[in-house]
């Protein structure tokens, strides 16, 4: 966003710990009953909300996450300082439509098109440390993919 001359802003909607549900357990390769941090952020370009991101992080891999101010600190910076930088990311892209809650948060009509990413970030030895689901406004976002073999 900065390269486009836009000022980014982040609002943290929630940051709490909880027992991982089945989907999160599977994506993060956790055992039943293991806990994660759930970080929900609304990201802006200038004053326009552009993406709703929900990130899950194993409590065992990143201690003291609740002490971080994610309105001013990037999540990947925290991982680097914790000596657990992301080495690889797998992303799945779907197209969905906005429900009532997401339409309110992203300031779009109900049923507006959204890009829906499921991302898993891995540290050394392909250990998953982050599972995120992101809902991007279809009218304000575009993506470029570079694929190499």
C-alpha positions as CSV (number, residue, x, y, z in Angstrom):
1,X,0.0,0.0,0.0
2,X,2.8,2.4,0.8
3,X,4.3,1.8,-2.7
4,X,0.9,3.0,-4.1
5,X,1.0,6.1,-1.9
6,X,-1.7,4.9,0.4
7,X,-1.5,5.0,4.2
8,X,-2.1,1.6,5.8
9,X,-4.0,1.3,9.1
10,X,-4.9,-1.7,11.2
11,X,-7.7,-2.1,13.8
12,X,-7.5,-5.1,16.1
13,X,-11.0,-6.5,16.6
14,X,-9.9,-9.2,19.0
15,X,-6.9,-11.1,20.4
16,X,-7.6,-14.0,22.6
17,X,-6.6,-17.6,23.3
18,X,-8.9,-20.5,22.7
19,X,-8.8,-24.3,22.1
20,X,-8.2,-24.9,18.4
21,X,-11.2,-26.1,16.4
22,X,-11.0,-29.0,14.0
23,X,-10.1,-26.9,11.0
24,X,-7.4,-25.0,12.9
25,X,-6.0,-28.2,14.4
26,X,-5.7,-29.7,11.0
27,X,-4.0,-26.7,9.4
28,X,-1.5,-26.2,12.2
29,X,-1.0,-29.9,12.8
30,X,-2.1,-29.7,16.5
31,X,-3.3,-32.3,18.9
32,X,-6.9,-32.2,20.3
33,X,-7.2,-29.7,23.1
34,X,-4.2,-27.6,22.1
35,X,-4.7,-23.8,22.3
36,X,-4.0,-21.1,19.8
37,X,-4.1,-17.3,19.8
38,X,-6.9,-16.0,17.6
39,X,-6.0,-12.5,16.2
40,X,-8.8,-10.7,14.2
41,X,-7.7,-7.6,12.3
42,X,-9.4,-5.2,10.0
43,X,-6.9,-3.6,7.6
44,X,-7.4,-0.3,5.8
45,X,-5.9,1.6,2.9
46,X,-6.4,5.2,3.9
47,X,-9.9,5.2,5.3
48,X,-11.2,2.3,3.2
49,X,-11.5,-1.1,4.9
50,X,-9.9,-3.6,2.5
51,X,-9.4,-6.9,4.2
52,X,-10.6,-8.8,7.3
53,X,-7.9,-11.2,8.6
54,X,-8.3,-13.9,11.2
55,X,-5.0,-15.5,12.2
56,X,-4.4,-18.5,14.4
57,X,-1.0,-19.1,16.1
58,X,-0.1,-22.0,18.4
59,X,0.4,-20.8,22.0
60,X,3.3,-23.2,22.3
61,X,5.3,-21.5,19.5
62,X,4.8,-17.8,20.2
63,X,4.6,-16.9,23.9
64,X,3.3,-13.5,25.1
65,X,1.5,-12.6,21.9
66,X,-1.2,-10.8,23.9
67,X,1.4,-8.1,24.9
68,X,1.9,-7.0,21.3
69,X,0.1,-4.0,19.8
70,X,-0.8,-5.2,16.4
71,X,-2.2,-1.8,15.4
72,X,1.4,-0.7,15.0
73,X,3.4,-3.9,14.8
74,X,3.4,-6.4,11.9
75,X,2.8,-10.0,12.8
76,X,5.8,-11.2,10.7
77,X,8.0,-8.8,12.6
78,X,7.0,-10.5,15.8
79,X,7.8,-13.9,14.4
80,X,11.3,-12.7,13.3
81,X,12.0,-11.2,16.8
82,X,10.8,-14.5,18.3
83,X,13.4,-16.4,16.1
84,X,10.6,-18.1,14.2
85,X,10.5,-16.4,10.8
86,X,8.2,-17.6,8.1
87,X,10.1,-19.6,5.5
88,X,7.2,-20.8,3.3
89,X,3.6,-20.0,2.8
90,X,0.8,-22.1,1.1
91,X,-2.3,-20.2,0.0
92,X,-5.6,-21.3,-1.4
93,X,-7.8,-18.7,-3.1
94,X,-11.6,-18.9,-3.3
95,X,-14.2,-16.5,-4.4
96,X,-17.1,-15.9,-2.0
97,X,-19.7,-13.3,-1.3
98,X,-20.1,-11.1,1.7
99,X,-22.5,-12.0,4.5
100,X,-24.1,-9.4,6.7
101,X,-21.2,-9.2,9.3
102,X,-18.5,-9.0,6.7
103,X,-20.4,-6.5,4.6
104,X,-20.7,-4.2,7.6
105,X,-17.0,-4.5,8.5
106,X,-15.7,-4.1,4.9
107,X,-18.3,-1.4,3.9
108,X,-19.6,-3.5,1.0
109,X,-23.1,-4.7,0.0
110,X,-24.3,-8.1,1.2
111,X,-23.3,-10.6,-1.5
112,X,-20.5,-8.4,-2.8
113,X,-17.6,-10.5,-4.3
114,X,-14.7,-11.2,-2.0
115,X,-11.3,-12.9,-2.4
116,X,-11.0,-15.5,0.3
117,X,-7.5,-16.7,1.1
118,X,-6.6,-19.6,3.4
119,X,-2.9,-19.3,4.2
120,X,-0.5,-21.5,6.2
121,X,2.9,-20.1,7.2
122,X,5.7,-22.4,8.0
123,X,9.0,-22.0,9.9
124,X,12.1,-24.2,9.6
125,X,11.5,-27.9,9.0
126,X,8.0,-27.0,7.6
127,X,6.5,-26.6,11.0
128,X,3.2,-24.6,10.6
129,X,3.1,-21.5,12.8
130,X,0.3,-19.5,11.3
131,X,-3.1,-20.3,9.8
132,X,-4.9,-17.2,8.4
133,X,-8.2,-16.7,6.6
134,X,-8.5,-13.4,4.8
135,X,-11.5,-11.8,3.1
136,X,-10.5,-9.1,0.7
137,X,-12.9,-6.7,-1.0
138,X,-13.2,-7.6,-4.6
139,X,-13.7,-4.0,-5.8
140,X,-10.4,-2.6,-4.2
141,X,-8.0,-5.5,-4.5
142,X,-6.1,-7.4,-7.2
143,X,-3.3,-9.9,-7.0
144,X,-0.3,-10.9,-9.1
145,X,1.0,-14.5,-8.8
146,X,4.6,-15.4,-9.7
147,X,5.0,-19.2,-10.2
148,X,8.3,-20.9,-10.7
149,X,9.3,-24.5,-10.8
